[in-house]
Amino acid sequence: MINIILPINKGQRLSDIYTIETNTILCKTLTGLGATYSEIKAERHSIIIELNQPPIVGKCKDPKHKKDNLFGVMQKVTVDDVIAYLEDTIANGKLIKILCTPESFYKVKQAFEYLELNMYTMCFMLLDECHKLVKDNDYREDITLPIDDFFHFDGKAMVSATPIIPSDLRFEEQNFILVEVKPDYDYTKAMNIVHTNNVLEALKVTLPQIQQVQEEPRSICFFINSTDMILQLMNKLNIIEDSVVFCSAKSVDKLKRSGFNRAYDNWNDKHKKPYMFFTSRFYSALDIELDEKPDVAFVTEPYFAEYIMIDPCTDAVQVIGRFRGGVSTIHHIVNTNESYPVRTKSGIVEYLKASREAYMTIKRIYDCTTSLETRNAFKAALDILPFNKMLKNGKIDYFAIDNYMDEALVKSSYNNIDLLMSLYGKTSHFRAEISDSLFYPLGDKERLTLENKNTSIKESRKKLVEILESLKNDMDSPIVQTHIRELRRLDPFIVEAYETVGKEVIEINNYSPKKIKEAMILKRYREKTTGVEFVQLLKNSFQVGKCYTLKYIKAELVRLYKMLDISPKDTVTAQTIREFFQVEEL
């Protein structure tokens, strides 16, 4: 693909130096250059594909587009609505300016067909934030729905500040070119990396540090692609009353069912709070305009889920670009996962090639088999082969292949901090430095291992006892006390057992709850019956050399046990006195 470099000066907009041309992949490098704006203002009919709903809502409500005849096609918009818009637009001699999600593109297509209009020759199609065609392909099956139609348009282009060049052969066949905007000034930003094995505890340290350098209080914006994790952090950091969450409509409902009501599926500054949390829905194509420069914090905990990993070359760049007024500081609080495989691009290509060969081998046998049962057997085998995920309607889905490649390389970078820093080094947007390394006896890995419901209770308790043993020499420190509270929440019985009888007794009893509980009862009994108070009471009730009836001895012992709230290990009898005195029967 031919690569054309387009220099740009500070303060210039895209429209000052370039008009988007057909068969172009535009790498604008910087967000907020006005690529979508220039297409909205262009003197031609346009269909702009926005890969998420918030930018459509935002642009349609923006006062600066009030006279631009924008029409958003999303979930609740019908084909009839699109037909009415087209009829009114044409009747009034206006330009068609449709903003549409991939999933709703079929409505636009059907409306043009109904009115017998050829959208392929009539309109220019712009695919905005085209990197998401690759990034989101694995969980949004319909995100590439407009792609086949895209190649039928006479005028078409793709744009992103962080494009991932597609491997789809049609881009070469139609002679697409890559136009790359190159700023002639330094646009890099400082990125503070906090490497940790416990994201929550690291946030308890980092959050006050961020606030401490603020001359005046300002918002802190967190980007975490999991509302489950967001809810946990808000609760455990005690900031839930000062927080707001921006996420998908489904996640809004989920949070409300959990009792959190300040969750919204579209950005609006009227919902602003000191702590604002955003999921990946808001990573790109959205203008967040504030009267301040907030602090931004990415949070990645790969033991919790893979999908919350931040890609420094796309996600991080796009997020910072959302803040049109700029940001004050940028932080990435990150754990790494050594179990993630380290892979190379050439190795992944080899894997995909072998996967395709394996699929085609089984496919040839399937095609030649005449027996119905045999065909069913080979069809079942085809369905579970890895390469089956790289197919769509029986054809190779190049965006699925690109997604697999991209995800595998990003995942590899989270194996260790050196690989992650290396990936940060490949983007020209950040000067990333490790500002702190915060490691704790109880890390995310250990905690999630204990919470894993697939692990047996015995194995989980063995791990928990090992952790407690590693903490025993520093029990008075605040952080260790925090860890113990967390362990007690996970398994109060085994923590109490460890504190009462210790590791050795637990292991001798082979982690049997019944036997451990008996050992705990005996230990407490001995502690109480050999304590100073009990001995003093015994001496007060029984004098050496004096005679007592068996009935009196039993009654007195029962009374003393009750007085000190002691549960005797056996039934109290007169002979129990032998545990405390040398006795002679007369």
WOCOR-V156172 format. One record per residue. N is the residue number from 1. RES is the residue in three letters. PHI is phi in whole degrees, 0 to 359 (none if undefined). NEAR is the number of other C-alpha atoms within 12 Angstrom. D_CENTER is the distance of its C-alpha to the mean C-alpha in whole Angstrom. Layout:
n-><N & N>
res-><RES & RES>
phi-><PHI & PHI>
near-><NEAR & NEAR>
d_center-><D_CENTER & D_CENTER>
This chain:
n-><1 & 2 & 3 & 4 & 5 & 6 & 7 & 8 & 9 & 10 & 11 & 12 & 13 & 14 & 15 & 16 & 17 & 18 & 19 & 20 & 21 & 22 & 23 & 24 & 25 & 26 & 27 & 28 & 29 & 30 & 31 & 32 & 33 & 34 & 35 & 36 & 37 & 38 & 39 & 40 & 41 & 42 & 43 & 44 & 45 & 46 & 47 & 48 & 49 & 50 & 51 & 52 & 53 & 54 & 55 & 56 & 57 & 58 & 59 & 60 & 61 & 62 & 63 & 64 & 65 & 66 & 67 & 68 & 69 & 70 & 71 & 72 & 73 & 74 & 75 & 76 & 77 & 78 & 79 & 80 & 81 & 82 & 83 & 84 & 85 & 86 & 87 & 88 & 89 & 90 & 91 & 92 & 93 & 94 & 95 & 96 & 97 & 98 & 99 & 100 & 101 & 102 & 103 & 104 & 105 & 106 & 107 & 108 & 109 & 110 & 111 & 112 & 113 & 114 & 115 & 116 & 117 & 118 & 119 & 120 & 121 & 122 & 123 & 124 & 125 & 126 & 127 & 128 & 129 & 130 & 131 & 132 & 133 & 134 & 135 & 136 & 137 & 138 & 139 & 140 & 141 & 142 & 143 & 144 & 145 & 146 & 147 & 148 & 149 & 150 & 151 & 152 & 153 & 154 & 155 & 156 & 157 & 158 & 159 & 160 & 161 & 162 & 163 & 164 & 165 & 166 & 167 & 168 & 169 & 170 & 171 & 172 & 173 & 174 & 175 & 176 & 177 & 178 & 179 & 180 & 181 & 182 & 183 & 184 & 185 & 186 & 187 & 188 & 189 & 190 & 191 & 192 & 193 & 194 & 195 & 196 & 197 & 198 & 199 & 200 & 201 & 202 & 203 & 204 & 205 & 206 & 207 & 208 & 209 & 210 & 211 & 212 & 213 & 214 & 215 & 216 & 217 & 218 & 219 & 220 & 221 & 222 & 223 & 224 & 225 & 226 & 227 & 228 & 229 & 230 & 231 & 232 & 233 & 234 & 235 & 236 & 237 & 238 & 239 & 240 & 241 & 242 & 243 & 244 & 245 & 246 & 247 & 248 & 249 & 250 & 251 & 252 & 253 & 254 & 255 & 256 & 257 & 258 & 259 & 260 & 261 & 262 & 263 & 264 & 265 & 266 & 267 & 268 & 269 & 270 & 271 & 272 & 273 & 274 & 275 & 276 & 277 & 278 & 279 & 280 & 281 & 282 & 283 & 284 & 285 & 286 & 287 & 288 & 289 & 290 & 291 & 292 & 293 & 294 & 295 & 296 & 297 & 298 & 299 & 300 & 301 & 302 & 303 & 304 & 305 & 306 & 307 & 308 & 309 & 310 & 311 & 312 & 313 & 314 & 315 & 316 & 317 & 318 & 319 & 320 & 321 & 322 & 323 & 324 & 325 & 326 & 327 & 328 & 329 & 330 & 331 & 332 & 333 & 334 & 335 & 336 & 337 & 338 & 339 & 340 & 341 & 342 & 343 & 344 & 345 & 346 & 347 & 348 & 349 & 350 & 351 & 352 & 353 & 354 & 355 & 356 & 357 & 358 & 359 & 360 & 361 & 362 & 363 & 364 & 365 & 366 & 367 & 368 & 369 & 370 & 371 & 372 & 373 & 374 & 375 & 376 & 377 & 378 & 379 & 380 & 381 & 382 & 383 & 384 & 385 & 386 & 387 & 388 & 389 & 390 & 391 & 392 & 393 & 394 & 395 & 396 & 397 & 398 & 399 & 400 & 401 & 402 & 403 & 404 & 405 & 406 & 407 & 408 & 409 & 410 & 411 & 412 & 413 & 414 & 415 & 416 & 417 & 418 & 419 & 420 & 421 & 422 & 423 & 424 & 425 & 426 & 427 & 428 & 429 & 430 & 431 & 432 & 433 & 434 & 435 & 436 & 437 & 438 & 439 & 440 & 441 & 442 & 443 & 444 & 445 & 446 & 447 & 448 & 449 & 450 & 451 & 452 & 453 & 454 & 455 & 456 & 457 & 458 & 459 & 460 & 461 & 462 & 463 & 464 & 465 & 466 & 467 & 468 & 469 & 470 & 471 & 472 & 473 & 474 & 475 & 476 & 477 & 478 & 479 & 480 & 481 & 482 & 483 & 484 & 485 & 486 & 487 & 488 & 489 & 490 & 491 & 492 & 493 & 494 & 495 & 496 & 497 & 498 & 499 & 500 & 501 & 502 & 503 & 504 & 505 & 506 & 507 & 508 & 509 & 510 & 511 & 512 & 513 & 514 & 515 & 516 & 517 & 518 & 519 & 520 & 521 & 522 & 523 & 524 & 525 & 526 & 527 & 528 & 529 & 530 & 531 & 532 & 533 & 534 & 535 & 536 & 537 & 538 & 539 & 540 & 541 & 542 & 543 & 544 & 545 & 546 & 547 & 548 & 549 & 550 & 551 & 552 & 553 & 554 & 555 & 556 & 557 & 558 & 559 & 560 & 561 & 562 & 563 & 564 & 565 & 566 & 567 & 568 & 569 & 570 & 571 & 572 & 573 & 574 & 575 & 576 & 577 & 578 & 579 & 580 & 581 & 582 & 583 & 584 & 585 & 586>
res-><MET & ILE & ASN & ILE & ILE & LEU & PRO & ILE & ASN & LYS & GLY & GLN & ARG & LEU & SER & ASP & ILE & TYR & THR & ILE & GLU & THR & ASN & THR & ILE & LEU & CYS & LYS & THR & LEU & THR & GLY & LEU & GLY & ALA & THR & TYR & SER & GLU & ILE & LYS & ALA & GLU & ARG & HIS & SER & ILE & ILE & ILE & GLU & LEU & ASN & GLN & PRO & PRO & ILE & VAL & GLY & LYS & CYS & LYS & ASP & PRO & LYS & HIS & LYS & LYS & ASP & ASN & LEU & PHE & GLY & VAL & MET & GLN & LYS & VAL & THR & VAL & ASP & ASP & VAL & ILE & ALA & TYR & LEU & GLU & ASP & THR & ILE & ALA & ASN & GLY & LYS & LEU & ILE & LYS & ILE & LEU & CYS & THR & PRO & GLU & SER & PHE & TYR & LYS & VAL & LYS & GLN & ALA & PHE & GLU & TYR & LEU & GLU & LEU & ASN & MET & TYR & THR & MET & CYS & PHE & MET & LEU & LEU & ASP & GLU & CYS & HIS & LYS & LEU & VAL & LYS & ASP & ASN & ASP & TYR & ARG & GLU & ASP & ILE & THR & LEU & PRO & ILE & ASP & ASP & PHE & PHE & HIS & PHE & ASP & GLY & LYS & ALA & MET & VAL & SER & ALA & THR & PRO & ILE & ILE & PRO & SER & ASP & LEU & ARG & PHE & GLU & GLU & GLN & ASN & PHE & ILE & LEU & VAL & GLU & VAL & LYS & PRO & ASP & TYR & ASP & TYR & THR & LYS & ALA & MET & ASN & ILE & VAL & HIS & THR & ASN & ASN & VAL & LEU & GLU & ALA & LEU & LYS & VAL & THR & LEU & PRO & GLN & ILE & GLN & GLN & VAL & GLN & GLU & GLU & PRO & ARG & SER & ILE & CYS & PHE & PHE & ILE & ASN & SER & THR & ASP & MET & ILE & LEU & GLN & LEU & MET & ASN & LYS & LEU & ASN & ILE & ILE & GLU & ASP & SER & VAL & VAL & PHE & CYS & SER & ALA & LYS & SER & VAL & ASP & LYS & LEU & LYS & ARG & SER & GLY & PHE & ASN & ARG & ALA & TYR & ASP & ASN & TRP & ASN & ASP & LYS & HIS & LYS & LYS & PRO & TYR & MET & PHE & PHE & THR & SER & ARG & PHE & TYR & SER & ALA & LEU & ASP & ILE & GLU & LEU & ASP & GLU & LYS & PRO & ASP & VAL & ALA & PHE & VAL & THR & GLU & PRO & TYR & PHE & ALA & GLU & TYR & ILE & MET & ILE & ASP & PRO & CYS & THR & ASP & ALA & VAL & GLN & VAL & ILE & GLY & ARG & PHE & ARG & GLY & GLY & VAL & SER & THR & ILE & HIS & HIS & ILE & VAL & ASN & THR & ASN & GLU & SER & TYR & PRO & VAL & ARG & THR & LYS & SER & GLY & ILE & VAL & GLU & TYR & LEU & LYS & ALA & SER & ARG & GLU & ALA & TYR & MET & THR & ILE & LYS & ARG & ILE & TYR & ASP & CYS & THR & THR & SER & LEU & GLU & THR & ARG & ASN & ALA & PHE & LYS & ALA & ALA & LEU & ASP & ILE & LEU & PRO & PHE & ASN & LYS & MET & LEU & LYS & ASN & GLY & LYS & ILE & ASP & TYR & PHE & ALA & ILE & ASP & ASN & TYR & MET & ASP & GLU & ALA & LEU & VAL & LYS & SER & SER & TYR & ASN & ASN & ILE & ASP & LEU & LEU & MET & SER & LEU & TYR & GLY & LYS & THR & SER & HIS & PHE & ARG & ALA & GLU & ILE & SER & ASP & SER & LEU & PHE & TYR & PRO & LEU & GLY & ASP & LYS & GLU & ARG & LEU & THR & LEU & GLU & ASN & LYS & ASN & THR & SER & ILE & LYS & GLU & SER & ARG & LYS & LYS & LEU & VAL & GLU & ILE & LEU & GLU & SER & LEU & LYS & ASN & ASP & MET & ASP & SER & PRO & ILE & VAL & GLN & THR & HIS & ILE & ARG & GLU & LEU & ARG & ARG & LEU & ASP & PRO & PHE & ILE & VAL & GLU & ALA & TYR & GLU & THR & VAL & GLY & LYS & GLU & VAL & ILE & GLU & ILE & ASN & ASN & TYR & SER & PRO & LYS & LYS & ILE & LYS & GLU & ALA & MET & ILE & LEU & LYS & ARG & TYR & ARG & GLU & LYS & THR & THR & GLY & VAL & GLU & PHE & VAL & GLN & LEU & LEU & LYS & ASN & SER & PHE & GLN & VAL & GLY & LYS & CYS & TYR & THR & LEU & LYS & TYR & ILE & LYS & ALA & GLU & LEU & VAL & ARG & LEU & TYR & LYS & MET & LEU & ASP & ILE & SER & PRO & LYS & ASP & THR & VAL & THR & ALA & GLN & THR & ILE & ARG & GLU & PHE & PHE & GLN & VAL & GLU & GLU & LEU>
phi-><none & 293 & 244 & 248 & 267 & 238 & 293 & 219 & 268 & 298 & 95 & 281 & 257 & 301 & 296 & 285 & 235 & 199 & 247 & 300 & 253 & 290 & 55 & 233 & 255 & 263 & 264 & 278 & 66 & 256 & 283 & 76 & 279 & 91 & 293 & 294 & 302 & 294 & 287 & 298 & 275 & 296 & 277 & 200 & 290 & 224 & 241 & 251 & 269 & 256 & 279 & 223 & 288 & 307 & 295 & 294 & 301 & 298 & 289 & 293 & 268 & 292 & 304 & 288 & 250 & 302 & 259 & 265 & 60 & 288 & 221 & 268 & 247 & 225 & 303 & 268 & 278 & 259 & 300 & 300 & 297 & 293 & 301 & 299 & 297 & 297 & 298 & 294 & 297 & 293 & 298 & 261 & 66 & 264 & 272 & 286 & 224 & 260 & 250 & 216 & 279 & 303 & 293 & 257 & 299 & 302 & 293 & 295 & 298 & 294 & 294 & 296 & 296 & 299 & 273 & 55 & 251 & 268 & 293 & 292 & 261 & 277 & 242 & 263 & 258 & 242 & 266 & 276 & 49 & 294 & 298 & 287 & 300 & 270 & 298 & 261 & 297 & 286 & 242 & 239 & 302 & 265 & 293 & 261 & 306 & 281 & 298 & 301 & 292 & 309 & 286 & 271 & 287 & 294 & 249 & 201 & 200 & 236 & 217 & 191 & 284 & 223 & 291 & 254 & 297 & 289 & 267 & 306 & 296 & 293 & 293 & 287 & 299 & 262 & 57 & 295 & 239 & 259 & 256 & 246 & 283 & 240 & 298 & 265 & 219 & 282 & 241 & 288 & 233 & 289 & 233 & 268 & 262 & 251 & 270 & 211 & 251 & 214 & 299 & 299 & 295 & 295 & 294 & 296 & 271 & 287 & 301 & 298 & 294 & 298 & 291 & 295 & 271 & 285 & 293 & 229 & 304 & 216 & 291 & 244 & 254 & 258 & 243 & 220 & 272 & 199 & 289 & 298 & 292 & 301 & 298 & 299 & 294 & 301 & 292 & 284 & 269 & 59 & 238 & 298 & 287 & 251 & 240 & 219 & 236 & 246 & 203 & 289 & 298 & 297 & 289 & 300 & 298 & 297 & 295 & 294 & 294 & 273 & 97 & 255 & 256 & 268 & 231 & 221 & 263 & 220 & 285 & 205 & 293 & 290 & 268 & 304 & 221 & 302 & 238 & 240 & 248 & 232 & 263 & 297 & 304 & 250 & 284 & 216 & 59 & 228 & 263 & 254 & 253 & 235 & 269 & 207 & 255 & 286 & 270 & 243 & 229 & 272 & 232 & 232 & 230 & 292 & 285 & 287 & 191 & 290 & 288 & 265 & 293 & 266 & 272 & 301 & 276 & 233 & 304 & 298 & 297 & 297 & 299 & 298 & 289 & 292 & 270 & 296 & 270 & 93 & 232 & 273 & 221 & 231 & 225 & 230 & 268 & 221 & 256 & 241 & 231 & 293 & 279 & 291 & 291 & 268 & 235 & 244 & 298 & 295 & 294 & 292 & 300 & 297 & 298 & 295 & 297 & 294 & 297 & 293 & 298 & 297 & 296 & 294 & 297 & 294 & 296 & 296 & 295 & 302 & 294 & 266 & 276 & 258 & 288 & 299 & 295 & 294 & 299 & 299 & 295 & 287 & 295 & 297 & 293 & 299 & 295 & 258 & 289 & 305 & 290 & 301 & 288 & 265 & 244 & 219 & 54 & 83 & 247 & 295 & 261 & 293 & 289 & 293 & 295 & 298 & 297 & 299 & 299 & 298 & 297 & 296 & 288 & 294 & 301 & 301 & 293 & 268 & 292 & 205 & 293 & 295 & 294 & 294 & 296 & 295 & 292 & 300 & 292 & 275 & 258 & 274 & 269 & 230 & 254 & 273 & 223 & 283 & 273 & 198 & 235 & 238 & 238 & 230 & 302 & 252 & 259 & 300 & 299 & 295 & 297 & 288 & 296 & 292 & 275 & 294 & 287 & 277 & 275 & 296 & 300 & 296 & 295 & 298 & 289 & 299 & 296 & 296 & 295 & 299 & 295 & 299 & 296 & 289 & 265 & 296 & 273 & 222 & 296 & 273 & 287 & 302 & 293 & 292 & 298 & 295 & 299 & 294 & 298 & 292 & 294 & 295 & 296 & 286 & 205 & 299 & 296 & 287 & 293 & 297 & 297 & 297 & 293 & 271 & 245 & 86 & 299 & 300 & 294 & 299 & 289 & 301 & 271 & 54 & 62 & 285 & 303 & 297 & 290 & 295 & 296 & 298 & 297 & 295 & 297 & 297 & 298 & 293 & 298 & 296 & 298 & 285 & 279 & 252 & 286 & 301 & 298 & 294 & 298 & 297 & 293 & 298 & 295 & 288 & 270 & 233 & 259 & 299 & 89 & 263 & 264 & 223 & 285 & 300 & 296 & 295 & 301 & 298 & 299 & 292 & 297 & 300 & 298 & 293 & 300 & 295 & 300 & 261 & 55 & 258 & 264 & 296 & 289 & 230 & 296 & 286 & 230 & 298 & 289 & 301 & 298 & 295 & 289 & 240 & 225 & 278 & 243 & 240 & 269 & 253>
near-><21 & 17 & 18 & 18 & 20 & 22 & 23 & 25 & 19 & 16 & 17 & 20 & 24 & 35 & 22 & 18 & 22 & 24 & 25 & 40 & 25 & 29 & 32 & 37 & 41 & 45 & 37 & 41 & 37 & 41 & 42 & 34 & 35 & 33 & 38 & 43 & 32 & 28 & 41 & 37 & 25 & 26 & 17 & 26 & 33 & 40 & 45 & 48 & 48 & 43 & 45 & 41 & 33 & 36 & 37 & 35 & 28 & 30 & 34 & 28 & 22 & 20 & 12 & 15 & 22 & 16 & 17 & 29 & 30 & 36 & 37 & 37 & 40 & 31 & 21 & 16 & 24 & 21 & 25 & 20 & 23 & 35 & 28 & 20 & 29 & 35 & 22 & 17 & 21 & 20 & 12 & 12 & 13 & 20 & 30 & 38 & 43 & 45 & 44 & 42 & 39 & 41 & 27 & 33 & 39 & 28 & 30 & 45 & 33 & 22 & 28 & 31 & 18 & 19 & 20 & 15 & 19 & 21 & 31 & 25 & 21 & 23 & 32 & 39 & 44 & 48 & 48 & 42 & 42 & 41 & 39 & 42 & 44 & 36 & 42 & 30 & 31 & 27 & 17 & 22 & 24 & 23 & 32 & 37 & 29 & 33 & 32 & 19 & 28 & 33 & 31 & 24 & 26 & 23 & 31 & 39 & 42 & 46 & 47 & 42 & 44 & 39 & 36 & 29 & 37 & 31 & 23 & 26 & 17 & 21 & 28 & 19 & 13 & 22 & 18 & 29 & 28 & 31 & 33 & 29 & 34 & 27 & 27 & 17 & 16 & 16 & 24 & 21 & 24 & 25 & 34 & 31 & 34 & 39 & 36 & 37 & 35 & 37 & 42 & 39 & 34 & 35 & 38 & 24 & 23 & 35 & 33 & 16 & 20 & 27 & 24 & 14 & 15 & 19 & 10 & 15 & 19 & 26 & 32 & 37 & 43 & 42 & 42 & 45 & 35 & 35 & 38 & 24 & 31 & 40 & 35 & 21 & 30 & 27 & 19 & 19 & 25 & 17 & 23 & 25 & 20 & 21 & 31 & 39 & 49 & 42 & 35 & 26 & 22 & 16 & 29 & 28 & 21 & 23 & 28 & 19 & 14 & 17 & 15 & 26 & 22 & 31 & 36 & 34 & 32 & 32 & 36 & 26 & 20 & 14 & 23 & 28 & 27 & 27 & 34 & 40 & 45 & 42 & 39 & 38 & 39 & 40 & 42 & 39 & 47 & 38 & 35 & 37 & 23 & 25 & 16 & 23 & 26 & 35 & 40 & 40 & 37 & 44 & 45 & 44 & 40 & 37 & 32 & 35 & 25 & 26 & 29 & 31 & 41 & 42 & 40 & 37 & 33 & 40 & 40 & 40 & 38 & 38 & 42 & 46 & 35 & 36 & 30 & 24 & 18 & 25 & 29 & 29 & 29 & 38 & 42 & 45 & 42 & 46 & 42 & 41 & 33 & 21 & 16 & 22 & 21 & 23 & 24 & 20 & 19 & 13 & 16 & 24 & 20 & 15 & 21 & 28 & 18 & 17 & 24 & 25 & 19 & 21 & 30 & 24 & 19 & 27 & 26 & 16 & 21 & 24 & 18 & 14 & 17 & 13 & 13 & 13 & 12 & 17 & 20 & 18 & 19 & 26 & 22 & 17 & 22 & 29 & 20 & 17 & 24 & 23 & 32 & 29 & 30 & 30 & 24 & 20 & 11 & 15 & 16 & 22 & 31 & 29 & 39 & 36 & 35 & 33 & 33 & 30 & 33 & 35 & 35 & 31 & 31 & 38 & 37 & 33 & 37 & 39 & 30 & 26 & 28 & 21 & 26 & 37 & 32 & 23 & 29 & 35 & 20 & 18 & 26 & 27 & 33 & 30 & 25 & 30 & 25 & 23 & 21 & 22 & 26 & 27 & 24 & 27 & 32 & 37 & 31 & 32 & 29 & 30 & 31 & 26 & 26 & 31 & 25 & 20 & 13 & 12 & 15 & 15 & 22 & 22 & 21 & 26 & 37 & 28 & 30 & 40 & 37 & 26 & 32 & 34 & 23 & 19 & 26 & 21 & 13 & 17 & 19 & 13 & 14 & 14 & 25 & 25 & 20 & 23 & 33 & 34 & 19 & 28 & 35 & 25 & 18 & 25 & 26 & 18 & 26 & 38 & 32 & 29 & 35 & 34 & 26 & 24 & 29 & 25 & 29 & 20 & 26 & 33 & 24 & 15 & 21 & 17 & 30 & 22 & 22 & 16 & 19 & 30 & 23 & 22 & 28 & 29 & 23 & 23 & 24 & 23 & 23 & 22 & 21 & 24 & 29 & 19 & 17 & 14 & 18 & 26 & 24 & 16 & 22 & 28 & 20 & 14 & 22 & 25 & 16 & 15 & 13 & 14 & 16 & 21 & 18 & 21 & 17 & 18 & 28 & 23 & 21 & 26 & 37 & 25 & 21 & 29 & 26 & 16 & 16 & 22 & 16 & 27 & 25 & 27 & 20 & 15 & 13 & 25 & 21 & 23 & 23 & 25 & 31 & 17 & 19 & 23 & 18 & 14 & 21 & 15 & 14 & 9>
d_center-><34 & 36 & 34 & 36 & 35 & 35 & 36 & 35 & 36 & 34 & 35 & 35 & 34 & 33 & 36 & 38 & 38 & 37 & 37 & 35 & 37 & 36 & 35 & 33 & 29 & 29 & 27 & 27 & 25 & 25 & 23 & 25 & 28 & 29 & 29 & 28 & 31 & 33 & 33 & 33 & 36 & 38 & 41 & 40 & 38 & 35 & 32 & 28 & 25 & 22 & 19 & 18 & 20 & 19 & 21 & 24 & 24 & 24 & 27 & 29 & 29 & 30 & 34 & 34 & 34 & 36 & 39 & 37 & 37 & 33 & 32 & 29 & 28 & 25 & 25 & 28 & 30 & 33 & 35 & 38 & 36 & 36 & 39 & 41 & 39 & 40 & 44 & 44 & 42 & 45 & 48 & 47 & 47 & 43 & 41 & 38 & 34 & 32 & 28 & 26 & 23 & 23 & 23 & 26 & 28 & 31 & 32 & 33 & 35 & 37 & 38 & 39 & 41 & 42 & 44 & 45 & 43 & 42 & 39 & 39 & 42 & 41 & 38 & 36 & 32 & 29 & 26 & 24 & 20 & 21 & 19 & 16 & 19 & 18 & 14 & 14 & 16 & 15 & 14 & 16 & 19 & 21 & 20 & 23 & 26 & 28 & 28 & 31 & 33 & 31 & 34 & 37 & 37 & 39 & 37 & 33 & 31 & 27 & 26 & 23 & 22 & 20 & 22 & 21 & 25 & 25 & 27 & 29 & 32 & 33 & 32 & 35 & 37 & 37 & 38 & 34 & 34 & 32 & 32 & 31 & 31 & 32 & 32 & 35 & 33 & 31 & 28 & 25 & 23 & 23 & 19 & 19 & 17 & 17 & 17 & 16 & 16 & 15 & 12 & 14 & 17 & 17 & 16 & 19 & 21 & 19 & 19 & 23 & 23 & 22 & 24 & 27 & 27 & 27 & 31 & 30 & 27 & 24 & 21 & 18 & 15 & 11 & 9 & 5 & 3 & 4 & 8 & 9 & 7 & 9 & 12 & 12 & 12 & 15 & 17 & 17 & 18 & 20 & 19 & 19 & 22 & 21 & 18 & 17 & 14 & 14 & 12 & 14 & 17 & 16 & 13 & 16 & 18 & 16 & 15 & 19 & 20 & 18 & 21 & 19 & 20 & 19 & 17 & 18 & 17 & 19 & 19 & 23 & 24 & 26 & 22 & 22 & 21 & 21 & 17 & 15 & 12 & 10 & 8 & 8 & 12 & 13 & 12 & 16 & 19 & 19 & 22 & 21 & 24 & 25 & 28 & 26 & 24 & 21 & 19 & 16 & 13 & 10 & 8 & 7 & 7 & 8 & 10 & 8 & 6 & 7 & 5 & 2 & 6 & 8 & 12 & 14 & 17 & 15 & 12 & 13 & 17 & 16 & 14 & 17 & 20 & 19 & 21 & 24 & 26 & 24 & 22 & 23 & 21 & 18 & 16 & 13 & 12 & 11 & 12 & 13 & 14 & 18 & 18 & 16 & 19 & 20 & 22 & 24 & 24 & 28 & 27 & 24 & 27 & 29 & 27 & 27 & 30 & 31 & 29 & 31 & 34 & 33 & 32 & 36 & 38 & 37 & 37 & 41 & 42 & 40 & 42 & 45 & 45 & 48 & 47 & 45 & 43 & 43 & 41 & 39 & 38 & 37 & 35 & 33 & 33 & 32 & 29 & 27 & 27 & 24 & 26 & 26 & 23 & 24 & 27 & 27 & 30 & 32 & 31 & 29 & 26 & 25 & 22 & 21 & 22 & 21 & 17 & 18 & 19 & 17 & 14 & 16 & 17 & 14 & 13 & 16 & 16 & 13 & 16 & 18 & 18 & 21 & 19 & 17 & 19 & 21 & 19 & 19 & 22 & 22 & 21 & 24 & 22 & 21 & 23 & 21 & 22 & 21 & 22 & 22 & 21 & 20 & 21 & 22 & 23 & 21 & 17 & 14 & 16 & 19 & 17 & 15 & 18 & 20 & 18 & 18 & 20 & 22 & 23 & 27 & 28 & 30 & 28 & 25 & 28 & 29 & 26 & 26 & 30 & 29 & 26 & 29 & 32 & 30 & 30 & 33 & 35 & 33 & 33 & 34 & 31 & 29 & 25 & 27 & 28 & 24 & 23 & 26 & 25 & 22 & 24 & 26 & 24 & 23 & 26 & 29 & 32 & 31 & 30 & 34 & 35 & 35 & 36 & 39 & 40 & 38 & 36 & 40 & 41 & 38 & 38 & 42 & 41 & 38 & 36 & 38 & 37 & 40 & 42 & 40 & 40 & 44 & 44 & 42 & 45 & 47 & 46 & 46 & 49 & 51 & 49 & 51 & 54 & 55 & 54 & 56 & 56 & 57 & 60 & 61 & 62 & 63 & 66 & 66 & 67 & 69 & 71 & 72 & 76 & 76 & 76 & 74 & 74 & 71 & 70 & 70 & 67 & 65 & 65 & 64 & 62 & 60 & 60 & 59 & 56 & 55 & 56 & 53 & 51 & 51 & 50 & 53 & 52 & 55 & 58 & 60 & 63 & 66 & 65 & 62 & 64 & 65 & 61 & 62 & 66 & 69 & 71 & 74 & 75 & 79>
